[in-house]
Amino acid sequence: MSSRPIPLSVRCLAEALGTAILVFFGLGAVHAAVLTGALSGLWQVAIVWALAVMLAIYVVGGISGAHINPAITVAFAVWRKFPWREVPAYALSQTAGAFAAAALLFLLYSPYLAEKEKQKEVKRGELGSIVTAMCYGEFFPNPGKLADGDKPYNPEDHERHNKTVSEQVAFTAEAVGTMILALVVFAVTDSRNGVAPQARLAPAFIGLTVAALIVVIAPLTQACFNPARDVGPRLFTFLAGWGSAARGRGTGFVAVYVVAPVVGAIAGGGLYTLVLRRWLPEAAEEKSSS
């Protein structure tokens, strides 16, 4: 019995919901860590992101494929024949889901955001409000050091901190991190890969990959790997009072948090498809069609 084709509108709704789940739990962990100290250590935040990825894929994967990431959608279009005409709809839906999750977290955590800004003696919209803007969009280097403790924000400390990670290093980190993520996604979801996780465990391994990457790269760039995860919440902060403080350094967020993940995802998908996959045995359906 053939299954009914799922309309693009339904798949886009699933992508929005899946990305909202991802961002709500992931950024929720960031809020809890930065604003309340409820989580101690980067690994605790990372493992929540891992669970968020896993849950989002299990919830909507059967409907939309659970890309939940425009960079992965583009990589699928390049290497797995996902229709290019549907890429913009998927990307917009993912970004909208991330925006909605950010708005919900803002509603829940508004008193804590105000308290953190009071503690750090910063005004929302000024450069120093990066100590709370980092709960939404991402910045390089990770401004967590500026948000920690009771000491008021110091512009000179911020300037010194910025010198530790250049835009070129941040771009490379995001591109490499997303390349590894895409490589794993392509490998664990390939029917030809005989050692891929069985019993529908691929989402767990994708989530754990995200957690491992966060541990390594978050100190540099806050570890994005997903343009929707950054653009949606960053757009929300721009509209919610942070203004130009939400923009970021250098060429802004576009190069590091949009272009780099897309480049990395295409590279990771290509590495698997062109270099590794050719050495795997053909699946039964591929043999029958040849």
C-alpha positions as a printed Julia matrix, in Angstrom:
290×3 Matrix{Float64}:
  0.0    0.0     0.0
  1.49   3.35   -1.02
  1.43   6.15    1.51
 -0.21   9.47    0.7
  2.17  12.27   -0.34
  2.51  14.79    2.46
  1.72  18.37    1.34
  4.53  20.9     1.52
  2.45  23.03    3.91
  2.24  20.15    6.38
  5.94  19.39    6.09
  6.77  23.06    6.64
  4.59  23.1     9.75
  6.49  20.05   10.98
  9.82  21.77   10.3
  8.68  24.84   12.23
  7.52  22.7    15.15
 10.67  20.59   15.16
 12.94  23.63   15.1
 10.87  25.25   17.84
 11.34  22.17   20.02
 15.08  22.2    19.31
 15.48  25.88   20.12
 13.15  25.9    23.13
 15.1   23.21   24.94
 18.54  24.23   23.65
 18.23  27.95   24.27
 16.28  27.19   27.42
 19.43  25.5    28.74
 21.46  28.58   27.77
 18.98  30.82   29.61
 19.12  28.62   32.69
 22.92  28.57   32.69
 23.55  32.27   31.99
 20.71  33.81   33.99
 20.22  31.47   36.96
 23.35  29.34   37.23
 21.12  26.27   37.22
 23.51  24.37   34.96
 27.2   24.12   35.76
 29.68  23.33   33.05
 29.45  23.29   29.28
 28.64  19.58   29.1
 25.35  20.04   30.95
 24.22  22.6    28.37
 25.52  20.43   25.54
 23.62  17.33   26.63
 20.36  19.29   26.71
 21.03  20.34   23.11
 21.62  16.66   22.3
 18.27  15.69   23.79
 16.59  18.6    22.0
 17.92  17.43   18.62
 16.88  13.85   19.33
 13.35  14.73   20.46
 12.76  17.11   17.55
 13.77  14.43   15.04
 11.58  11.79   16.65
  8.58  14.13   16.74
  8.6   15.4    13.14
 11.01  13.14   11.26
  8.24  10.95    9.86
  6.5   13.99    8.39
  9.2   16.29    7.04
 12.45  14.37    7.39
 13.36  16.61   10.35
 16.0   18.72    8.69
 15.38  21.39   11.39
 18.38  23.24    9.93
 18.59  25.22    6.65
 22.22  24.14    6.17
 21.17  20.47    6.24
 18.27  21.24    3.88
 20.68  22.82    1.39
 23.08  19.86    1.71
 20.21  17.45    1.03
 19.28  19.5    -2.04
 22.87  19.33   -3.3
 23.56  15.66   -2.56
 20.26  13.84   -1.95
 17.95  15.29   -4.58
 15.77  17.23   -2.13
 13.78  19.61   -4.38
 15.48  22.99   -4.65
 12.09  24.67   -5.06
 11.19  23.57   -1.52
 14.4   24.8     0.14
 13.17  28.39    0.75
  9.92  27.16    2.32
 11.78  24.78    4.61
 14.33  27.45    5.63
 11.65  30.05    6.36
  9.64  27.54    8.39
 12.7   26.55   10.42
 13.54  30.19   11.1
  9.96  30.95   12.11
  9.99  28.04   14.56
 13.21  29.28   16.1
 11.8   32.82   16.36
  8.68  31.54   18.12
 10.72  29.53   20.62
 12.87  32.58   21.39
  9.76  34.68   21.98
  8.38  32.08   24.39
 11.65  31.93   26.31
 11.68  35.73   26.52
  8.21  35.66   28.02
  9.28  33.09   30.6
 12.66  34.59   31.5
 12.03  38.36   31.25
 12.53  39.03   34.99
 15.83  37.11   34.95
 17.03  39.0    31.87
 16.28  42.32   33.57
 18.02  41.18   36.75
 21.14  40.14   34.85
 21.29  43.51   33.08
 20.85  45.3    36.41
 23.58  43.17   37.98
 25.97  43.91   35.11
 24.95  47.59   35.02
 24.1   47.57   31.33
 21.19  48.99   29.37
 19.47  46.81   26.83
 20.45  47.9    23.33
 23.92  49.06   24.34
 27.03  46.99   23.53
 27.17  45.61   27.07
 23.76  44.0    26.7
 25.53  41.21   24.86
 25.49  39.55   28.31
 21.79  38.84   27.78
 21.62  38.89   23.97
 23.87  35.81   24.03
 20.87  33.86   25.34
 19.36  34.19   21.85
 21.66  34.9    18.91
 25.32  33.93   19.01
 28.57  35.86   19.25
 32.27  35.21   18.88
 34.16  34.72   21.04
 31.61  33.25   23.42
 30.68  36.15   25.75
 29.86  33.84   28.65
 32.94  35.12   30.47
 31.48  38.64   30.39
 28.14  37.43   31.74
 29.58  35.38   34.61
 29.8   36.58   38.19
 28.63  39.75   39.91
 31.27  42.09   38.48
 29.78  44.91   36.36
 30.32  44.82   32.62
 33.62  46.41   31.58
 34.07  47.6    27.95
 37.84  47.16   28.22
 37.43  43.52   29.28
 35.09  43.07   26.34
 37.63  44.53   23.9
 40.38  42.28   25.2
 38.08  39.28   25.04
 37.19  39.99   21.41
 40.83  39.68   20.42
 40.91  36.0    21.34
 38.82  34.87   18.33
 38.98  36.53   14.9
 36.17  36.41   12.37
 38.28  34.08   10.21
 38.75  31.64   13.06
 35.05  31.81   13.93
 34.09  31.15   10.3
 36.41  28.15   10.15
 35.11  26.75   13.44
 31.49  26.96   12.32
 32.22  25.53    8.88
 34.23  22.6    10.27
 31.68  21.9    13.0
 28.8   21.83   10.54
 30.82  19.7     8.12
 31.27  17.07   10.83
 27.58  17.27   11.75
 26.49  16.83    8.12
 28.96  13.98    7.64
 27.39  12.15   10.57
 23.81  12.92    9.45
 24.51  11.55    5.98
 26.25   8.47    7.37
 23.72   7.43   10.01
 20.72   7.93    7.69
 22.17   6.03    4.73
 20.52   2.66    4.02
 23.72   1.47    2.37
 25.73   1.99    5.54
 25.65  -1.41    7.23
 27.01  -0.09   10.53
 24.6    2.83   10.83
 22.57   2.81   14.08
 19.68   0.37   13.98
 16.24   0.42   15.65
 15.76   4.09   14.74
 18.64   5.21   16.95
 20.12   7.6    14.37
 18.55  10.69   16.07
 20.34   9.85   19.31
 23.7    9.71   17.58
 23.04  12.95   15.71
 22.2   14.59   19.03
 25.34  13.26   20.69
 27.38  14.57   17.77
 25.93  18.03   18.39
 26.79  17.74   22.09
 30.4   16.77   21.36
 30.77  19.63   18.89
 29.36  22.1    21.41
 31.96  21.08   23.98
 34.77  21.78   21.51
 33.47  24.82   19.6
 31.09  26.67   21.96
 33.96  28.45   23.77
 34.83  30.03   20.41
 31.5   30.8    18.7
 28.74  29.47   20.99
 28.45  26.6    18.45
 25.68  27.36   15.98
 25.86  24.93   13.0
 22.3   25.98   12.16
 21.36  29.31   10.51
 17.74  29.12   11.71
 18.85  28.57   15.3
 20.77  31.85   15.1
 18.74  34.05   12.73
 15.32  33.44   14.3
 16.34  34.25   17.9
 18.66  37.08   16.77
 15.83  38.68   14.8
 13.67  38.42   17.89
 16.25  40.2    20.06
 16.57  42.95   17.46
 12.82  43.55   17.68
 12.65  43.1    21.46
 14.93  45.98   22.4
 18.51  44.85   21.86
 18.69  46.66   18.52
 22.17  46.97   17.03
 23.66  45.11   20.01
 22.23  41.95   18.45
 24.2   42.4    15.24
 27.59  41.01   16.26
 31.14  41.83   15.16
 32.78  42.28   11.79
 30.44  41.53    8.93
 27.89  40.61   11.56
 26.29  37.26   11.98
 25.83  36.49    8.28
 29.3   35.17    7.45
 29.9   33.14   10.6
 26.41  31.88   11.45
 24.73  31.64    8.03
 27.33  31.22    5.28
 29.81  29.06    7.24
 27.22  26.42    8.3
 25.88  26.16    4.74
 29.4   25.78    3.32
 30.25  23.23    6.0
 27.08  21.18    5.46
 27.65  21.01    1.7
 31.26  19.96    2.31
 30.28  17.3     4.85
 27.57  15.88    2.6
 29.99  15.86   -0.31
 32.71  14.14    1.67
 30.34  11.34    2.55
 28.6   11.07   -0.83
 31.6   11.39   -3.15
 34.42   9.89   -1.09
 33.04   7.41    1.46
 29.71   6.17    0.13
 31.15   4.9    -3.16
 32.89   2.11   -1.22
 29.7    0.82    0.41
 27.68  -2.03   -1.11
 24.63  -1.03   -3.11
 21.27  -1.27   -1.37
 18.77  -3.78   -2.74
 16.54  -1.08   -4.21
 19.51   0.48   -6.02
 20.45  -2.89   -7.56
 16.9   -3.49   -8.76
 16.7   -0.09  -10.42
 20.05  -0.4   -12.18
